[in-house]
């Protein structure tokens, strides 16, 4: 929400720039640092104290903690799928029940991600089920 005395061309320009702004995370792989659009990523996963960003066919390490990425992703189609995973709902092709109340999501790139039972209600709410 922007509050101002009068809406002019400068205000419209500012609003359009904000809407067009794509969130970027920095990914590290080997000796390279890459700028990666949040919308291009499938999920983030924390493994052994490191956080990795998974794209269609690439994996990059990111320096943020999972809770920091969760905060950054607010307002985007991401949700916490487990203690160690932050999942992009827009990349889910299908979901189906798994063992012990968990769900399994099939992603556009063919990967399968487990959704912990404590986060299944969040997924259902986000999908409108």
N, C-alpha and C positions, 0 to 999 in steps of 0.2 A: 504494500500500500504506500503510495506517495502522496504526501500532503503538500499543497502549494496554494498560493493566493490566486493564481490564474494559470490555466493550461495554455501554453503557447507552443510554437514549433520546436523549441529547445526541449520542452518537456516530452513531447511526442518522440523526438529523436532519442532521448534518454530511455524511455520506456521500450522502444524497439531494440535498442542495443542490449538492454537487460534480457529481453525475451529471446534474442538471438544468441546470447552467450551460452556456449557449450561448456559444461564442466569438464575439466581435464585433470588427470592424475599423472604423476611421473612414474614410469616403470623402469626398472633397472634389470638389464640382462647382459651378462658378460661385461664388456667395457662400455656399453652403450646406455644412454638415458633416453627414453622415448616419452613423448607426450601422447597420452592415450585418452580418447574421448570416453567418458563414463558410459555413454550409450552403446559403445562398441564392446563393452565387457560383458561377460556372461555371469561371472561370480568372483568373489574374493574369498580366500580361504587362509586361515591361520594354521601353520604347521611348524612345530618346534620353535616357537618364539618369533617366526617370520611370517609376513603376510604376502600372499601371492595373488596377482590379478590374472584371471584366465580369459583370454579372448577366443576368437573362433579357432585359431590354430597356433596360439602363442601363449606363453606364460612369462610374466614379469614379476619381479619382486617389487613391492611398494614399501615405503618407509613408514607410512601411517599405521597405527594400530587399528584393529577391526572396529572398535567403538568410535574412533575418529572418522573412519570411512562411513560408518552408519549415520553419523551426524551430518557429514558432507552430502550423503545421498538422500537426505530428507527432501520430500517433494519430487523425487525421482522414483521409477518403478523398482526400487530395491527393498528387500525385507530380510530380516534375520531368519535364516532357515535352520540354524543350529548354533551351538556355542562358538563354533569355529567357521561358520559360513554365512556370507551375505550374498543373496541371490537376486539377479535381475529378472523380475517377473516377465518382462517383455521378451525374453529369450526362451521362455518355456513353451514347448510344443504340446506336452500333455503331462498329466499327473495321475498317479494311481496309488491306491493303498498298498502298503508294504507290511512287514511284520511288526508286531507290538505297537500298533497305532501310528506308526510312522508312514510318511508318504514318500514316493520316489518321483522326481521330476525328470522328464526327458527334455533336454535342451536342443536348440536348433543345430548345434554342432555335433549331435549324437551322444554327448556325455550324459551320464545319469548322476543326479545329486539327491542325496537323502535329506528329507525334511524331518527334523525331530518332532516327536509327538507334541511337545509343549508349544511348538510354533505352527502346527497344523491349523489351529483356529485363526491365526493371523493370516495365513495363506488363503483360507476359505473366505475370510472377510474381504481381503484385497481382491479376490477373484469374483466376489459377489455370489458365493455359494451358500 
